[in-house]
């Protein structure tokens, strides 16, 4: 059975991977220095997903730090 710390590490790793993949896809769209309407329809949802994932990662990391500080202060 996985420990809580292992599960939290897996969650953080998953978020980082998802953000990286989304950013890589966005980078490919901009590689030719031309953004067409079709590119916008693809890119905007990817950017929104990256923003959501980054916000989720931020809250997860803050929660991990809070839990660590609570354990430390016991």
Helices and strands as residue ranges (DSSP letters): H 4-30, H 37-72
